[in-house]
Amino acid sequence: MRKRSSKKAMKGHVSCADDLTRENVQSMRRVEEAALANRSRADRMAAFVAGFCGSMTFVWMHVLVFASWIGFNAWPGLAHFDPYPFTFLTLVVSLEAIFLSSFILISQNYELRISDRRNQLDLQINLLTEQENTKMIQMLERIAKKVGANLEGDPDIPILREDTDPEKLVAQIEQAQRENPAP
C-alpha cells in the first residue's frame, strides 16, 4: 500500500475520486499502449487486415470487383476470360476466404491473449483487494475490542475475518457447475 501511495504522490496530488479514476484510466491506457507497441509484425499485419476486411470499404470494393467481373464475363460479344459459371472467380473467392479467415483467427488469438492478461490482472487486483479487506476487518475488530465496542451481534464478522482461499472457491464453482450445468 505504501508503494502505491508514494507513486501517486510523485505523479501528482489526488484530491477527489475523479482524479483517482482518471489516474487509473491513464495507467490502464499506458498498459494497453505498451501491449500494442510490443505486438509482433504478424500480429500487426493480421490486425490491419482484419480491421480493413471488417469495413464497409472492403464490402463496397468487393461489390464493385464482383459486379465488374460478372458483368464483363456475361456481356455478349466480349472475350470472356471466365465464362459462366465463373469457375475462376469461385477459385479466387475461395482462396481469399482461406487467407482472410487465417488473418482473422490470428487477430482474434492476439485479442484473446490480451483479454487473458486483463483477466489475470483483474483477478490479482481482486485477490489483493480481498486480502486488504480481510486485514482491515481484523484490524477494526482489534480496535473495537480495545475501545470496548460489542461485536457479538453480527454473525458475519467471524466469516469475513477469514482469508479467502481461491482454490477452495474454484472447487466450489466447479461443483456448482457440475450440479447445475448451463443449458
Secondary structure as UniProt FT lines:
FT   HELIX           2..11
FT   HELIX           17..37
FT   HELIX           41..53
FT   HELIX           56..74
FT   TURN            76..77
FT   TURN            84..86
FT   HELIX           87..147
FT   TURN            152..153
FT   HELIX           156..161
FT   HELIX           166..179
//
